[in-house]
Amino acid sequence: MNKEKLLKKIQSAHQGNLFSLEIPKNTKEDENKIEELVKELEREGKIKLREYVQREYSVYLHGIIKYVSD
């Protein structure tokens, strides 16, 4: 997964400017990559993360889409 794919998933999971998304993970490396991509999107000002929950088989994200470009 890359940053653009994650942003598209967030855009498709949004309700207004809020989003809630659960991303399946297979390995600890997947989890680390997702966390890194989310932090990068936050630094760029595209999202504001409210909740990041690491579950056994997935990562749950909840937040606000601050800026969306096509």
C-alpha positions as YAML, in Angstrom:
chain: A
units: angstrom
residues:
- id: 1
  name: MET
  ca: [0.00, 0.00, 0.00]
- id: 2
  name: ASN
  ca: [1.20, 3.50, -0.75]
- id: 3
  name: LYS
  ca: [0.10, 6.96, 0.38]
- id: 4
  name: GLU
  ca: [-2.16, 7.59, -2.64]
- id: 5
  name: LYS
  ca: [-4.01, 4.28, -2.18]
- id: 6
  name: LEU
  ca: [-4.53, 4.99, 1.52]
- id: 7
  name: LEU
  ca: [-5.87, 8.47, 0.77]
- id: 8
  name: LYS
  ca: [-8.29, 7.03, -1.82]
- id: 9
  name: LYS
  ca: [-9.52, 4.48, 0.75]
- id: 10
  name: ILE
  ca: [-10.05, 7.28, 3.26]
- id: 11
  name: GLN
  ca: [-11.91, 9.35, 0.66]
- id: 12
  name: SER
  ca: [-14.21, 6.44, -0.16]
- id: 13
  name: ALA
  ca: [-14.91, 5.78, 3.55]
- id: 14
  name: HIS
  ca: [-15.83, 9.33, 4.47]
- id: 15
  name: GLN
  ca: [-19.15, 10.74, 5.65]
- id: 16
  name: GLY
  ca: [-19.04, 14.50, 5.23]
- id: 17
  name: ASN
  ca: [-15.55, 15.39, 6.32]
- id: 18
  name: LEU
  ca: [-15.27, 12.51, 8.84]
- id: 19
  name: PHE
  ca: [-13.87, 9.11, 7.98]
- id: 20
  name: SER
  ca: [-13.79, 5.73, 9.67]
- id: 21
  name: LEU
  ca: [-11.76, 2.93, 8.14]
- id: 22
  name: GLU
  ca: [-10.54, -0.52, 9.13]
- id: 23
  name: ILE
  ca: [-7.54, -1.80, 7.17]
- id: 24
  name: PRO
  ca: [-6.62, -5.49, 7.35]
- id: 25
  name: LYS
  ca: [-3.00, -6.31, 8.15]
- id: 26
  name: ASN
  ca: [-1.02, -9.52, 7.76]
- id: 27
  name: THR
  ca: [2.25, -8.70, 9.48]
- id: 28
  name: LYS
  ca: [3.81, -6.27, 11.93]
- id: 29
  name: GLU
  ca: [5.52, -4.70, 8.91]
- id: 30
  name: ASP
  ca: [2.08, -3.92, 7.39]
- id: 31
  name: GLU
  ca: [1.08, -2.22, 10.63]
- id: 32
  name: ASN
  ca: [4.25, -0.11, 10.69]
- id: 33
  name: LYS
  ca: [3.78, 0.90, 7.03]
- id: 34
  name: ILE
  ca: [0.17, 1.97, 7.65]
- id: 35
  name: GLU
  ca: [1.22, 4.00, 10.68]
- id: 36
  name: GLU
  ca: [4.00, 5.68, 8.69]
- id: 37
  name: LEU
  ca: [1.64, 6.57, 5.82]
- id: 38
  name: VAL
  ca: [-0.97, 7.99, 8.21]
- id: 39
  name: LYS
  ca: [1.64, 10.18, 9.91]
- id: 40
  name: GLU
  ca: [2.80, 11.42, 6.52]
- id: 41
  name: LEU
  ca: [-0.76, 12.35, 5.50]
- id: 42
  name: GLU
  ca: [-1.14, 14.22, 8.79]
- id: 43
  name: ARG
  ca: [2.11, 16.14, 8.26]
- id: 44
  name: GLU
  ca: [0.93, 17.13, 4.78]
- id: 45
  name: GLY
  ca: [-2.29, 18.48, 6.29]
- id: 46
  name: LYS
  ca: [-4.62, 16.16, 4.38]
- id: 47
  name: ILE
  ca: [-6.11, 14.43, 7.43]
- id: 48
  name: LYS
  ca: [-6.45, 14.94, 11.17]
- id: 49
  name: LEU
  ca: [-6.39, 11.61, 12.97]
- id: 50
  name: ARG
  ca: [-8.63, 11.30, 16.02]
- id: 51
  name: GLU
  ca: [-8.21, 7.61, 16.72]
- id: 52
  name: TYR
  ca: [-5.67, 4.96, 15.71]
- id: 53
  name: VAL
  ca: [-6.34, 1.49, 17.12]
- id: 54
  name: GLN
  ca: [-4.09, -1.49, 16.45]
- id: 55
  name: ARG
  ca: [-6.18, -4.64, 16.53]
- id: 56
  name: GLU
  ca: [-5.09, -8.23, 16.15]
- id: 57
  name: TYR
  ca: [-5.84, -8.49, 12.43]
- id: 58
  name: SER
  ca: [-6.46, -4.88, 11.41]
- id: 59
  name: VAL
  ca: [-5.79, -1.22, 12.04]
- id: 60
  name: TYR
  ca: [-8.75, 1.09, 12.74]
- id: 61
  name: LEU
  ca: [-8.53, 4.75, 11.71]
- id: 62
  name: HIS
  ca: [-10.98, 7.51, 12.58]
- id: 63
  name: GLY
  ca: [-10.53, 11.19, 11.81]
- id: 64
  name: ILE
  ca: [-11.23, 14.24, 9.70]
- id: 65
  name: ILE
  ca: [-10.38, 14.86, 6.05]
- id: 66
  name: LYS
  ca: [-8.89, 18.36, 6.08]
- id: 67
  name: TYR
  ca: [-8.05, 18.77, 2.41]
- id: 68
  name: VAL
  ca: [-9.02, 16.55, -0.48]
- id: 69
  name: SER
  ca: [-7.64, 17.02, -3.97]
- id: 70
  name: ASP
  ca: [-8.67, 15.00, -7.01]
...
